[in-house]
Amino acid sequence: MNSLERKKEAFGRLLTIMDELREQCPWDKKQTIQSLRHLTIEEVYELADAILDDDRVEIRKELGDILLHIVFYARIASETNDFDIADVIDSLCEKVIHRHPHIYSDTVVKDEEEVSRNWEKLKLQEGKKSVLEGVPGSLPALVKAMRVQEKARAAGFDWEQKEQVWEKVSEEMNELREAIDSGLSSKVEEEFGDVLFAMVNYGRFVGVNPEDALERTNKKFIRRFKYMEERIAEAGLKFSDLNLQEMDVFWDEAKSKGL
């Protein structure tokens, strides 16, 4: 059996299992497209965690969970004749072919940036009124900022040099300080948001994904804090017994161990 035949057989097996679950399992029979939504979001975050940890075994497992959800949605929709998994795959194939004319037509591109610009132009031709329409409103704010900026760049609206972006970061920091000095909490929030947005922008220019960077820092902080808790407990102490300077001894110990 060649690779393509094996993949087809595996996918067919999944579809058969999904049919059996939907027809025989009380839990699966009860589910709706709406009830699966929050579970799907959870699965995507679990995949994101596995990717950050570069755990290939977990990535494979989480991809499987997401694939199961895709098949599940399509099975539910097929019961009301809205669409089935073949419709999902066919529409995806048509969209991908349409948006890659440099592969499936005679369009010539010189680099990935030109591919992105063409992608956004094609989406507008498909009826979208704004290049920003493709950014889901429910995305976490940090991820949304990155996607908004990437789409604006594809439309030609972006800084040219990273130095310009750093100047903007500095400008926004100064405005934040002024807002704090003014004592207007609403203005502080606005300027703080501007600083974050500018930092996301700078991250793009230096090749850093801000969501990944912040989550890695979160994980690092959690590792060091838990280590500090364990060491304080081992010493027979409590947090309330220590001042910040004394806690820092254990924190620095965690850092020295590469945590």
N, C-alpha and C positions, 0 to 999 in steps of 0.2 A: 504494500500500500504506500503510494507516494504521499508527500506532505499535504498536498491540497485535499486528497481523498480523506486523509486522517482528520483534517480540520472540519471537513463537511460532515464526517461521521460523528465527531464529537459534538458539533453544533446540533445535529439532528437528535442525538441522544438527550441533549439539554432540553430541546423543545418537547420531546416525549415525556421527560420527567416533569416538566412544567405542566403539561396537560394532565398528567396523573395527579399531581399535587392539587391542581385547581378543582379536579373532579372528586377527589377522595379525602383530602385533608381538611378538617373543620376550620383550622386557622386560615389556610390559603383560600378556601372557598369564601370566607367572610371579607377578604380584603377588597378595597376599592382603589382607584387611582389616587384619590385624596388621602386615604389612610396610609398609603405607602410613602407619601412625600417626605415626611420627617425621617423615616427610616433610610430613605435614599440619601438624604443630606448627611446623615450620620455615617453612612458607608463611604461617602466621598471624603469626609474628614479623616476617616480611618485610613483610606488610601493615601491621603496627603501626609499623614504621620509616617506611614511606612516608607514613602518616597523620601521624606526628610532624613529618616534613619538609614536610607539606602539598604533596606532589608528586602532582598529580592524574593525571598520565600513569602513574606507577608504581602508584598506588592502583588504577587501572583494570586494569593488568596483573596485580597480585597478587590482586584479586578474581576475575579469570578463572582464575588458578591454583587458588584455593580452590574455585571452582565446578566445575572439572574433577575435583577430588578428591571432591566430593560425588557427582557423576555416576558416578565410578569405583566408589565404595563401593556405590552402589545397583546398578550393573551386576553387580558380583561377587555381591551378595546375591540378585539375580534368578536367577542360575545354579543356586542351591540352593532356589529358590522360597520364600525367607524374606521378601523384599519387593523392590519395584522403585522406580524414581524417582517413579512416580505415587503409590504408597503413602506415600512420604516427604512429598510435597507435600500430599496430601490430609490426612494426620495433622497436618501443620503448620497448614494452614488451619483445621481443626476446633479445634485448641488455641488459636490466635490469636482466633478468633471467641468461643470460650468464655470467654477471659480478658479480653475487651473488651465486657462487657455494657452499658457506657455508650455503645457504638456500635451493637451488634447486638441490644440488648434495651432495657428501659425503665429501667435503672439510671441514676441521676443522680449526677454527681461535680462537685466545685467546682474541683479543681486536680489537678496531676500527683501530689502526695503521696497524695491519696485514691485515685488510680488504682493507685499502688504498694501501698497497704494492701489494696485489694480483690484485687489480683493475688496477694498472699501468702495471703489467706484462701481464694481459689479453689484454689490449689495444695494447701492442707491438705485441702480438700474432695475433691480428686482422690486422696487417700490418703497424701500425704506426712505423716510424723510430726513433722517440725520444719521451720520456715521456713528453717533453715540447710542443709537437705538439698540444695538446688540449687547449693551452692557446691562446685565440684569439688575433691577432695582434692589433686590434682596442680597446682593453681594456684600460681604463685610467691607467696611469703609476703606481699609488699607488696600485690599485687592481691587476694589472699585476705582480708587484713585489711579492705580497702576494701569488698569485697562482703559480708563478714560484718556489718560495721557498717551498711551500707545496708539489708540485710535485717532486722536488728534494729530499725532505725528504722521500717521499713514495718510492723513488728509493734507499734510504739508504745513501744519501749524505746530511749530516746535522751535526750541532754541537751537542754535548752530554749534555752540561750544559748551563744554562742561563748566568752563570758567564763568560763563554768563549765568548758568544755573546757580553756581555757588554764590555769586553776587546777589542773586535773588533770595537765597537762603539767608544770607547776612542781613539783607534788607528786611525780610520778614521777622527775623530775630529782634532787630531793633524796634520794629513796630510792636512786637509782643511786649518788650520791656516798657515801652511807652504806655501801652494799654494797662499793664500791671500797675505802673506808677499812677495812672489816672484813677484806679480803683473801680472802673466800670467792668463788672463781671461778664456782661454780654460781649463787650469788646475784647476782653481777654480770651474768651472762648473762640471768637471769630479769628483773632490773630494766631491763636494756638493752632487752629485748623489750617491756617495759611502756611505756618511753619512746617507742619506735617506734610502738607501737599507739596511744598517746595522740596522737602527732603526725599519724598518719593520720586520726584522728578530727578533729583541729583543721583539717586540710586540707579535709575535707568541709564544715566550717562556714564556711570562707572561700572556698569555691569552687575549691579546688586539687585536682587529681587527683595523688596522691603518686607514682604510678608514672610518669606523664608528666613531672612536675616533676623527679624524680630522673634519668630517662633524658635529659632535656634538659641537666641539669647534667653527666651523664656525657659527653655529646657535646661540651659546652663545654670540659670539662677535657681531653678527648682532642685537640681542636683546638689549645688553648693549649700543651699539652705537646709535640705534634708540631712546632709553630712554634718552641718553645724548643729542641728537639733540632736543628732545621735551622739556627737562628741560632748555636748553640754550635759546630756543625760548620763553618759558614761562617767563624767566627772562628778556626778551626784549633785548637779546644779539645776537651776531653773532659769528660764529666760528672765523672769522677774528679778533674779538675783544679780544680773549682769547689766552693765551699762554698754553703750554702743562700742566704746573702745575695747572692752573685754570681749564682746562678741566678735569683733574684727579679728582677734587672734585666731579663732576657729575658722572664720571666713577665709583668712589668708592661708591657713593650713589646707583648706579645701582647694584653693587655687594652686597651691604648690604641688598638689597631687594630680593636677591636670583635670580636675572635675569641672 
